[in-house]
Amino acid sequence: MSLENYAQDWMIWIFASAVMLAFYDIVKKASVRGNAVIPVLLVSTLAGLSAYALGLAAVGGLRDAAVATPHEHLLVAVKSLLAGSSWVFTFWALRTLPITIATPIRASSPALVFVVAFFMYGERPGLLQGVGMALVFVGYWAFAWAGRHEGIDFLRSRAVWLAICGMCFSAASALWDKFILQKCAIPPARVQLWFQIGLVVIYVALFASLRLSRLNQDRFEWRWTIPLTGVLLAVADYLYFHGLALPDVHISVASLLRRFSVVISFVVGAVVFHERNLRRKGLALASVLVGIALICL
């Protein structure tokens, strides 16, 4: 298969992942709004792990995915810590921030991925890709300008800083993905299975420590969107890991394309949650759309 076909294939995988990730963002907001964060994370991750394991078993791939060396376990455990930290910060931020602000902040992680990948992996985008990335970055940060008109002080808001911390861990997780999937050549199915198992262990430990210390007494309310959150994320990760495992993938571009999910989250989230100030946010979103179009060229 030619390099052009490889590139086309991984872009399809990443875009499909972005669509699933968008709906994940929407049900995540519905699950965590005014709800206890850690129990929501634990239940949703258990649901996602169960769905993924059943899917692997159905196609006869569970045994191969479950067999991992101690070194692979260690590498995937780091992935679980990075992604788990990102989601804890992001879920706390999403409890109070509008989805049309919170998801674009998290979507700025490709900016960090791009800078680090430039030095770490020697990735060099073409001219059109470079212009497209610049437009996407401008669009993402323009959401901060729009947020000021909703009374959100980005320098003093605790929720905004939580979202930024989540974004930083998300960028680190994306860079680690390329390392373990391409440099270490761990099969995607194995990464996803043990990555989700690691998340369950982390969330159980956090839940138990909070209960014992009585530091957090937020009430947990069951919602049907909670298990759906985990299932959608499992599907999005499946598509993402398989796309990222293909040859010649630039993690800076893949990470950016995956954040196309913010477009769907913006439109559907604005309708579902009746959010305002959409004109200013729409201008920022237009910059993102043009940038992604240039990247695809």
PALO-344813 format. One record per residue: z, x, y of N, C-alpha, C, O in turn. Coordinates in steps of 0.001 Angstrom, whole numbers, padded with zeros to 6 digits, always signed. Example, Ala and Ser with C-alpha at 12.3 -4.5 7.8 and 13.67 -1.06 7.14 Angstrom:
+007800+013190-005690+007800+012300-004500+007800+013200-003300+008465+014236-003319;+007080+012850-002250+007140+013670-001060+007870+012900+000030+008039+013409+001138;
//
This chain:
+000000+000858-001205+000000+000000+000000+000000+000887+001246+000713+001889+001293;-000794+000524+002250-000903+001327+003470+000347+001206+004305+001141+000281+004135;+000514+002165+005223+001665+002123+006123+001636+000883+006996+002683+000328+007329;+000392+000429+007382+000291-000767+008207+000837-001991+007469+001533-002824+008050;+000505-002083+006167+001020-003206+005379+002520-003132+005206+003211-004150+005235;+003033-001893+005022+004487-001736+004936+005143-002256+006204+006112-003013+006146;+004600-001839+007371+005185-002257+008639+005148-003774+008771+006121-004397+009196;+004005-004363+008397+003885-005812+008489+004925-006487+007593+005536-007481+007984;+005119-005951+006413+006073-006537+005476+007493-006495+006018+008206-007497+005966;+007907-005350+006535+009309-005279+006970+009538-006126+008219+010640-006635+008424;+008517-006283+009051+008681-007153+010215+008883-008610+009795+009676-009333+010398;+008160-009033+008758+008325-010402+008254+009739-010609+007738+010368-011628+008026;+010235-009650+006982+011613-009729+006462+012614-009824+007606+013524-010653+007572;+012449-008976+008621+013407-008938+009725+013350-010216+010558+014387-010734+010970;+012146-010726+010806+012020-011963+011574+012638-013146+010817+013307-013992+011410;+012407-013191+009513+013008-014261+008710+014526-014167+008764+015220-015181+008832;+015030-012949+008732+016476-012741+008853+016983-013229+010201+018064-013811+010289;+016201-012992+011255+016594-013414+012606+016715-014928+012703+017626-015441+013353;+015794-015647+012057+015855-017110+012085+017138-017604+011408+017833-018471+011937;+017438-017051+010248+018658-017464+009542+019895-017075+010345+020885-017805+010365;+019831-015919+011006+020967-015452+011797+021219-016368+012987+022363-016534+013409;+020172-016957+013527+020323-017866+014668+021117-019108+014269+022045-019515+014969;+020748-019699+013152+021473-020881+012701+022897-020524+012267+023817-021333+012387;+023060-019298+011761+024404-018802+011457+025252-018756+012727+026416-019157+012705;+024683-018272+013833+025421-018203+015106+025870-019589+015569+026974-019755+016088;+025000-020577+015373+025310-021929+015839+026443-022546+015025+027389-023090+015593;+026352-022463+013687+027417-023047+012862+028705-022221+012976+029804-022747+012797;+028559-020930+013275+029741-020088+013493+030515-020561+014709+031743-020641+014675;+029802-020876+015784+030446-021392+016994+031157-022708+016696+032285-022924+017140;+030493-023589+015941+031114-024866+015590+032335-024673+014693+033276-025464+014747;+032325-023632+013875+033429-023394+012942+034657-022817+013626+035784-023171+013279;+034449-021933+014594+035557-021163+015146+036095-021729+016448+037173-021325+016885;+035383-022645+017079+035821-023179+018362+037157-023904+018207+037250-024922+017521;+038196-023358+018861+039532-023946+018779+040155-023853+017407+041058-024626+017087;+039691-022914+016582+040178-022797+015206+040741-021403+014962+040493-020483+015742;+041502-021247+013873+042076-019945+013519+040963-019022+013029+040200-019392+012137;+040867-017822+013605+039728-016945+013358+039721-016357+011952+038721-016477+011244;+040803-015729+011537+040811-015018+010252+040603-015956+009071+039815-015624+008186;+041268-017118+009008+040966-018040+007901+039506-018487+007867+038927-018636+006790;+038908-018701+009043+037491-019080+009084+036635-017958+008499+035733-018215+007702;+036915-016720+008892+036173-015574+008363+036344-015457+006851+035377-015207+006131;+037566-015638+006375+037848-015490+004950+037119-016555+004132+036453-016234+003147;+037242-017813+004534+036617-018899+003775+035091-018787+003820+034425-018963+002799;+034546-018501+004981+033090-018399+005094+032547-017230+004278+031492-017348+003654;+033260-016100+004277+032813-014939+003504+032900-015204+002008+032020-014789+001253;+033953-015892+001571+034067-016266+000156+032909-017166-000259+032361-017018-001351;+032541-018094+000613+031420-018988+000315+030112-018204+000221+029305-018433-000681;+029909-017279+001160+028699-016468+001133+028630-015573-000093+027574-015441-000711;+029760-014955-000449+029806-014094-001638+029513-014898-002895+028758-014448-003757;+030100-016078-003008+029883-016924-004188+028419-017318-004314+027845-017255-005401;+027811-017730-003188+026408-018136-003213+025508-016964-003593+024565-017124-004368;+025802-015792-003048+024972-014626-003340+025115-014191-004792+024119-013878-005443;+026346-014167-005308+026576-013767-006701+025902-014736-007667+025326-014318-008671;+025976-016036-007361+025313-017033-008209+023793-016852-008175+023121-017000-009196;+023258-016531-006998+021826-016288-006882+021392-015070-007686+020355-015098-008349;+022183-014000-007627+021877-012806-008416+021941-013093-009906+021084-012650-010671;+022962-013837-010313+023112-014172-011729+021936-015014-012215+021487-014867-013352;+021444-015891-011356+020354-016787-011742+019058-016018-012020+018255-016427-012858;+018863-014902-011309+017640-014109-011507+017889-012882-012378+017008-012037-012537;+019092-012788-012940+019404-011690-013847+019665-010356-013181+019529-009311-013818;+020040-010373-011906+020249-009106-011202+021696-008761-010921+021983-007750-010281;+022623-009605-011401+024036-009385-011070+024587-008114-011691+025334-007379-011044;+024219-007846-012956+024766-006664-013646+024335-005373-012944+025158-004487-012713;+023057-005266-012607+022568-004049-011938+023220-003869-010574+023544-002748-010183;+023413-004967-009850+024020-004872-008524+025492-004496-008608+026023-003845-007708;+026150-004905-009684+027594-004680-009802+027937-003252-010194+029059-002803-009960;+026991-002530-010786+027262-001158-011240+027039-000190-010081+025915-000023-009608;+028113+000441-009630+028023+001376-008499+028885+002597-008772+029918+002503-009435;+028457+003737-008260+029226+004969-008407+030373+004988-007391+030338+004247-006409;+031389+005830-007619+032468+005936-006620+031952+006306-005228+032464+005815-004222;+030939+007170-005176+030378+007555-003878+029721+006358-003188+029860+006185-001978;+029009+005538-003954+028390+004348-003380+029445+003355-002896+029293+002730-001846;+030515+003221-003676+031609+002340-003255+032178+002783-001901+032458+001953-001036;+032342+004078-001731+032896+004608-000491+031964+004320+000690+032412+003893+001754;+030666+004558+000491+029699+004335+001562+029629+002859+001958+029564+002532+003143;+029643+001976+000967+029568+000542+001257+030878+000051+001869+030874-000877+002678;+031998+000667+001489+033286+000291+002083+033292+000568+003590+033855-000205+004365;+032666+001672+003998+032538+001962+005435+031727+000872+006119+032060+000443+007224;+030659+000423+005461+029845-000674+005999+030702-001935+006169+030597-002624+007184;+031545-002235+005185+032408-003414+005265+033376-003308+006437+033604-004292+007142;+033945-002128+006652+034886-001933+007757+034200-002109+009115+034746-002743+010018;+032999-001541+009245+032269-001648+010513+031865-003096+010803+032105-003606+011897;+031253-003750+009816+030802-005127+010019+031984-006079+010155+031953-007000+010971;+033030-005857+009352+034205-006714+009442+034861-006633+010807+035270-007651+011366;+034964-005430+011344+035533-005255+012685+034679-005958+013722+035197-006607+014631;+033357-005824+013581+032446-006476+014524+032638-007987+014520+032677-008609+015581;+032756-008577+013348+032852-010031+013266+034212-010546+013732+034296-011631+014308;+035265-009790+013491+036583-010216+013983+036569-010290+015508+037004-011285+016088;+036072-009240+016153+035991-009240+017617+035064-010356+018118+035389-011058+019075;+033905-010511+017459+032930-011501+017897+033454-012924+017742+033256-013759+018625;+034119-013203+016624+034645-014551+016398+035733-014885+017415+035799-016016+017897;+036588-013914+017746+037612-014159+018764+036969-014454+020114+037424-015335+020844;+035908-013714+020444+035224-013949+021714+034558-015317+021736+034566-016006+022756;+033981-015704+020602+033220-016946+020533+034106-018182+020610+033615-019285+020852;+035397-018003+020408+036313-019144+020524+036275-019743+021932+036413-020954+022099;+036087-018893+022940+036177-019372+024323+034877-019206+025113+034613-020007+026010;+034059-018196+024813+032834-017980+025574+031752-018980+025178+031678-019376+024015;+030905-019399+026136+029736-020220+025778+028823-019437+024839+028705-018217+024953;+028179-020144+023913+027284-019465+022966+026109-018818+023684+025567-017819+023213;+025706-019390+024838+024591-018832+025605+024996-017567+026365+024156-016940+027012;+026264-017192+026294+026742-015923+026851+027147-014976+025722+026794-013797+025742;+027884-015489+024741+028429-014645+023675+027336-014028+022808+027393-012836+022508;+026333-014825+022397+025304-014274+021517+024424-013231+022206+024066-012243+021566;+024053-013403+023497+023302-012324+024148+024093-011024+024304+023510-009942+024247;+025420-011116+024501+026223-009885+024583+026124-009126+023264+025888-007918+023242;+026307-009854+022169+026205-009212+020855+024791-008682+020623+024596-007666+019956;+023815-009386+021183+022429-008968+021001+022093-007692+021746+021034-007107+021522;+022990-007246+022643+022721-005988+023339+022955-004763+022474+022691-003643+022909;+023449-004955+021248+023715-003809+020374+022485-002950+020123+022640-001742+019941;+021239-003510+020100+020083-002622+019922+019959-001533+020978+019357-000491+020718;+020523-001757+022173+020481-000703+023192+021214+000535+022698+020718+001653+022838;+022398+000336+022118+023148+001466+021562+022440+002046+020347+022378+003262+020170;+021899+001149+019502+021178+001611+018313+019998+002481+018716+019752+003520+018103;+019266+002060+019745+018095+002802+020195+018471+004209+020654+017820+005186+020284;+019527+004304+021462+019937+005606+022002+020381+006539+020878+019973+007699+020828;+021216+006028+019981+021725+006873+018896+020613+007228+017920+020524+008373+017476;+019754+006253+017576+018660+006521+016638+017692+007551+017203+017080+008310+016452;+017553+007577+018526+016677+008566+019178+017130+009977+018837+016304+010848+018565;+018449+010210+018850+018977+011551+018588+019250+011782+017098+019037+012881+016585;+019727+010731+016405+020153+010916+015016+018969+010947+014046+018911+011798+013159;+018024+010014+014218+016916+009893+013273+015582+010362+013850+014568+010353+013152;+015576+010770+015117+014339+011248+015724+013289+010175+015911+012094+010469+015913;+013725+008922+016070+012772+007822+016227+012153+007861+017624+012862+007979+018624;+010835+007761+017679+010118+007781+018950+009241+006544+019049+008217+006479+018368;+009594+005567+019862+008749+004377+019998+007475+004687+020764+007429+005627+021558;+006420+003876+020517+005187+004007+021278+005378+003484+022694+006449+002994+023053;+004306+003599+023503+004400+003195+024909+004716+001703+025041+005626+001323+025778;+003957+000850+024323+004185-000591+024413+005570-000957+023886+006257-001806+024454;+005970-000307+022795+007306-000565+022257+008380-000159+023249+009384-000855+023397;+008177+000961+023927+009155+001409+024912+009289+000431+026068+010399+000131+026508;+008143-000076+026569+008176-001069+027643+008845-002351+027153+009638-002963+027870;+008516-002750+025920+009110-003955+025352+010621-003838+025216+011351-004781+025524;+011087-002691+024759+012531-002481+024633+013210-002541+025993+014287-003121+026137;+012566-001934+026992+013150-001961+028339+013290-003397+028841+014309-003748+029436;+012272-004231+028605+012338-005629+029028+013430-006391+028279+014118-007233+028856;+013579-006089+026993+014632-006752+026216+016004-006368+026746+016879-007223+026887;+016198-005080+027043+017485-004633+027581+017787-005326+028916+018905-005778+029161;+016747-005397+029781+016933-006067+031074+017323-007524+030863+018211-008042+031540;+016664-008172+029932+016973-009565+029655+018379-009770+029149+019068-010696+029575;+018814-008907+028236+020158-009035+027686+021216-008882+028778+022155-009673+028866;+021049-007873+029589+022067-007635+030614+021982-008655+031757+022960-008844+032481;+020832-009313+031929+020721-010375+032927+021592-011578+032572+021955-012373+033438;+021924-011700+031279+022826-012771+030881+024212-012586+031516+024916-013558+031789;+024579-011347+031739+025864-011089+032398+025831-011624+033835+026809-012196+034317;+024696-011431+034508+024538-011966+035871+024643-013485+035858+025268-014079+036736;+024026-014112+034852+024086-015568+034757+025509-016048+034498+025916-017102+034986;+026257-015269+033729+027625-015667+033400+028542-015730+034604+029511-016489+034606;+028251-014944+035629+029089-014965+036834+029071-016332+037507+030045-016724+038151;+027976-017050+037361+027855-018368+037979+028593-019447+037190+028615-020608+037597;+029192-019068+036069+030038-019983+035311+031501-019583+035438+032357-020058+034692;+031771-018705+036392+033147-018295+036602+033641-017264+035613+034849-017078+035467;+032725-016587+034926+033114-015573+033948+033041-014201+034609+031959-013725+034953;+034201-013571+034783+034267-012232+035348+034131-011232+034204+035059-011058+033414;+032989-010584+034116+032713-009723+032970+033619-008495+032925+033789-007900+031862;+034199-008109+034051+035075-006940+034046+036503-007290+033678+037243-006432+033196;+036906-008534+033897+038298-008912+033667+038487-009905+032526+039618-010176+032124;+037409-010440+032011+037518-011436+030951+037850-010772+029617+037116-009902+029149;+038947-011186+029016+039343-010643+027705+038306-010976+026644+037997-010148+025788;+037764-012202+026702+036774-012630+025717+035504-011789+025814+034893-011464+024796;+035105-011437+027040+033907-010614+027213+034111-009235+026599+033216-008712+025936;+035281-008645+026815+035548-007324+026249+035638-007365+024728+035253-006411+024052;+036149-008477+024192+036134-008641+022740+034697-008690+022229+034371-008094+021202;+033840-009411+022961+032435-009496+022572+031756-008123+022656+030929-007789+021808;+032100-007339+023664+031525-006003+023802+031978-005097+022666+031183-004322+022134;+033252-005192+022290+033745-004415+021136+032989-004814+019869+032606-003963+019067;+032781-006120+019702+032010-006586+018553+030597-006040+018568+030050-005692+017521;+029998-005963+019756+028656-005428+019895+028596-003956+019505+027651-003525+018843;+029602-003183+019913+029626-001748+019590+029746-001517+018081+029057-000664+017522;+030619-002276+017431+030754-002147+015975+029479-002622+015276+029110-002088+014231;+028803-003628+015852+027544-004098+015280+026482-003008+015328+025720-002840+014376;+026427-002266+016432+025468-001164+016548+025762-000072+015529+024851+000450+014888;+027044+000272+015382+027421+001289+014405+027070+000841+012990+026632+001644+012167;+027264-000442+012715+026943-000985+011399+025444-000904+011120+025040-000586+010002;+024612-001190+012130+023156-001133+011959+022692+000292+011653+021833+000503+010797;+023264+001259+012354+022908+002658+012094+023339+003088+010692+022632+003834+010015;+024494+002615+010273+024994+002938+008929+024103+002293+007860+023917+002854+006780;+023553+001109+008169+022662+000423+007226+021480+001314+006848+021149+001459+005672;+020848+001910+007868+019687+002749+007585+020097+003955+006747+019361+004368+005851;+021258+004515+007031+021715+005694+006288+021907+005388+004809+021437+006138+003954;+022599+004280+004499+022916+004012+003089+021721+003418+002332+021609+003600+001120;+020831+002711+003033+019703+002086+002354+018518+003034+002196+017793+002953+001204;+018309+003938+003165+017153+004829+003094+017541+006260+002739+016974+006844+001816;+018499+006827+003461+018889+008212+003177+019585+008332+001825+019334+009272+001071;+020471+007361+001522+021210+007399+000255+020546+006570-000836+020911+006677-002006;+019567+005741-000458+018765+004956-001405+019606+004057-002308+019299+003909-003491;+020658+003458-001765+021434+002487-002531+020645+001178-002544+020195+000735-001488;+020463+000550-003702+019693-000702-003766+020291-001781-002863+021512-001924-002802;+019446-002541-002164+019952-003562-001244+020887-004579-001895+021893-004968-001300;+020560-005012-003117+021408-005999-003794+022806-005450-004025+023792-006174-003886;+022895-004168-004378+024204-003532-004609+024987-003419-003309+026193-003664-003275;+024286-003045-002235+024945-002942-000929+025522-004288-000519+026680-004374-000112;+024711-005345-000627+025175-006647-000150+026318-007194-000990+027265-007763-000447;+026243-007031-002309+027306-007556-003174+028639-006901-002866+029632-007593-002646;+028675-005562-002848+029949-004868-002641+030389-004893-001186+031580-004810-000889;+029436-005007-000293+029754-005168+001127+030519-006472+001345+031507-006494+002079;+030070-007556+000714+030750-008829+000867+032092-008846+000155+033047-009454+000637;+032167-008184-000984+033457-008068-001676+034451-007306-000802+035621-007675-000705;+033967-006240-000170+034829-005479+000736+035317-006306+001905+036464-006168+002329;+034453-007168+002433+034856-008046+003532+035973-008995+003092+036933-009214+003830;+035845-009548+001905+036885-010456+001403+038228-009729+001318+039257-010277+001713;+038219-008508+000808+039457-007718+000712+040060-007488+002098+041269-007627+002285;+039218-007137+003060+039691-006886+004434+040298-008151+005039+041368-008095+005644;+039628-009278+004881+040113-010523+005494+041367-011044+004804+042238-011622+005455;+041466-010845+003495+042699-011227+002787+043868-010407+003313+044952-010937+003556;+043636-009097+003489+044697-008225+004006+045105-008628+005423+046294-008660+005742;+044119-008938+006277+044428-009377+007645+045177-010704+007650+046143-010876+008393;+044730-011637+006819+045376-012946+006747+046830-012811+006289+047726-013434+006857;+047057-011988+005253+048416-011800+004736+049313-011125+005767+050468-011516+005938;+048783-010106+006459+049600-009400+007445+049963-010301+008624+051074-010218+009146;+049031-011163+009046+049322-012089+010144+050363-013123+009731+051234-013492+010519;+050264-013581+008502+051241-014550+008012+052636-013952+007912+053623-014580+008294;+052705-012739+007398+054004-012094+007214+054637-011710+008545+055852-011813+008714;+053811-011267+009491+054339-010825+010785+054524-011968+011767+055206-011818+012781;+053914-013119+011467+053963-014301+012338+053421-014003+013742+053852-014606+014726;+052460-013055+013818+051893-012704+015121+050928-013765+015623+050737-013923+016829;+050330-014480+014704+049344-015477+015104+049621-016789+014380+049664-016836+013151;+049805-017831+015143+050141-019129+014562+049056-020180+014837+049337-021379+014839;+047830-019732+015067+046743-020685+015300+046564-021576+014075+046613-021112+012936;+046360-022846+014332+046225-023809+013235+044797-023768+012682+043820-023748+013431;+044711-023757+011360+043403-023760+010703+042982-025196+010408+043741-025978+009835;+041762-025526+010809+041212-026859+010569+039940-026731+009748+039006-026025+010127;+039920-027438+008599+038730-027363+007740+037551-028072+008398+037685-029179+008918;+036394-027413+008364+035147-027997+008839+034046-027633+007855+034046-026537+007295;+033109-028547+007645+032045-028309+006668+031148-027146+007082+030453-026559+006253;+031172-026822+008381+030335-025715+008851+030870-024355+008411+030132-023370+008443;+032141-024279+008000+032736-022982+007660+032063-022356+006431+031599-021220+006525;+031989-023047+005279+031265-022422+004157+029784-022231+004444+029175-021274+003964;+029193-023148+005233+027781-023004+005581+027545-021725+006374+026496-021094+006240;+028523-021339+007204+028427-020081+007957+028232-018899+007022+027360-018059+007244;+029048-018837+005974+028948-017728+005021+027650-017722+004244+027076-016659+004007;+027173-018897+003842+025927-018981+003077+024745-018541+003926+023890-017788+003460;+024690-019009+005177+023592-018611+006063+023589-017107+006325+022532-016479+006371;+024783-016536+006497+024857-015094+006730+024416-014316+005489+023756-013283+005605;+024779-014809+004307+024372-014137+003070+022849-014113+002952+022274-013102+002550;+022199-015213+003298+020735-015269+003247+020130-014335+004296+019171-013615+004015;+020701-014352+005515+020197-013480+006585+020343-012012+006202+019431-011220+006441;+021472-011639+005613+021690-010251+005199+020753-009849+004059+020262-008721+004016;+020510-010786+003137+019590-010500+002030+018211-010125+002572+017621-009130+002152;+017706-010926+003503+016397-010657+004094+016400-009351+004882+015441-008581+004823;+017478-009108+005616+017590-007912+006460+017652-006634+005623+016930-005677+005900;+018507-006616+004606+018662-005425+003772+017366-005082+003033+017007-003911+002913;+016672-006100+002542+015427-005837+001824+014332-005343+002769+013522-004496+002393;+014307-005864+003982+013349-005356+004952+013643-003934+005366+012735-003117+005516;+014934-003642+005551+015342-002317+006009+015153-001254+004934+015049-000069+005250;+015109-001657+003679+014942-000702+002586+013498-000248+002415+013240+000699+001671;+012544-000905+003091+011137-000513+002989+010886+000795+003741+011627+001122+004668;+009852+001544+003356+009585+002836+004013+009184+002674+005476+008661+001639+005888;+009445+003728+006244+008955+003854+007627+009484+002800+008576+008825+002459+009558;+010665+002284+008293+011278+001311+009198+012027+002065+010285+012819+002958+009982;+011790+001721+011542+012569+002269+012648+013758+001346+012886+013582+000181+013243;+014966+001865+012690+016152+001020+012830+016303+000507+014259+016829-000586+014470;+015845+001288+015244+015942+000827+016630+015082-000414+016856+015489-001334+017565;+013885-000440+016250+013003-001597+016393+013489-002756+015526+013506-003902+015975;+013886-002464+014282+014352-003512+013372+015581-004223+013930+015681-005449+013867;+016521-003440+014480+017724-004024+015051+017386-004918+016235+018004-005964+016433;+016400-004496+017019+015985-005270+018188+015301-006574+017772+015592-007637+018321;+014396-006486+016804+013691-007677+016348+014639-008678+015710+014446-009888+015831;+015655-008179+015036+016597-009105+014402+017342-009924+015452+017777-011041+015173;+017490-009375+016656+018197-010096+017709+017321-011166+018359+017728-011800+019333;+016109-011366+017815+015314-012520+018219+016093-013814+017957+015788-014862+018527;+017087-013722+017099+017923-014890+016782+018548-015495+018036+018842-016691+018069;+018755-014668+019076+019391-015164+020298+018540-016237+020975+019074-017091+021683;+017229-016202+020765+016354-017204+021364+016657-018585+020783+016843-019555+021518;+016703-018655+019456+016987-019934+018794+018411-020384+019097+018653-021560+019365;+019355-019437+019053+020746-019779+019357+020869-020352+020761+021616-021302+020998;+020125-019758+021687+020178-020204+023081+019710-021648+023210+020393-022483+023804;+018550-021932+022655+017948-023260+022816+018765-024327+022096+019151-025330+022696;+019027-024109+020806+019751-025113+020022+021203-025203+020472+021760-026296+020578;+021817-024043+020738+023213-024036+021168+023417-024748+022482+024421-025434+022671;+022469-024591+023398+022576-025253+024700+022564-026768+024540+023272-027481+025251;+021758-027252+023605+021667-028699+023365+022903-029212+022634+023490-030221+023024;+023291-028514+021576+024406-028970+020735+025727-028938+021493+026526-029869+021399;+025958-027844+022258+027253-027671+022928+027214-028060+024410+028186-027846+025135;+026086-028635+024859+025950-029145+026232+026334-028096+027271+027129-028365+028171;+025764-026899+027142+026104-025816+028066+025235-025900+029320+024190-026551+029326;+025684-025234+030376+025026-025358+031673+024492-024010+032149+024530-023009+031433;+023987-024022+033404+023456-022804+034019+022283-022245+033210+022127-021031+033073;+021465-023154+032678+020418-022744+031743+019222-022103+032436+018499-021325+031814;+018998-022417+033729+017837-021833+034412+017975-020318+034540+017036-019580+034241;+019146-019855+034984+019349-018404+035123+019298-017727+033752+018715-016655+033595;+019914-018367+032776+019894-017791+031430+018477-017814+030859+018091-016932+030091;+017703-018844+031248+016327-018931+030777+015461-017795+031285+014578-017318+030572;+015707-017354+032522+014969-016212+033071+015267-014942+032277+014376-014147+031980;+016542-014779+031945+016924-013618+031130+016263-013689+029755+015796-012685+029217;+016235-014889+029207+015640-015084+027889+014141-014813+027909+013595-014293+026936;+013462-015162+029019+012027-014907+029137+011733-013415+029052+010747-013005+028439;+012583-012609+029665+012409-011157+029596+012526-010670+028154+011790-009781+027728;+013464-011265+027406+013630-010905+025994+012377-011252+025199+011913-010447+024391;+011822-012453+025425+010647-012905+024673+009439-012007+024932+008734-011628+023998;+009201-011668+026204+008070-010793+026527+008251-009427+025884+007303-008853+025349;+009476-008908+025940+009751-007616+025332+009496-007607+023836+008923-006653+023311;+009915-008659+023142+009696-008735+021689+008215-008833+021379+007746-008250+020401;+007460-009576+022214+006005-009672+022001+005356-008297+022099+004476-007977+021299;+005768-007484+023054+005215-006137+023213+005580-005251+022036+004771-004435+021594;+006799-005407+021528+007225-004613+020370+006352-004923+019147+005978-004026+018392;+006036-006208+018970+005210-006606+017828+003787-006092+017940+003114-005911+016925;+003312-005851+019176+001966-005303+019355+001905-003833+018940+000847-003211+019025;
//
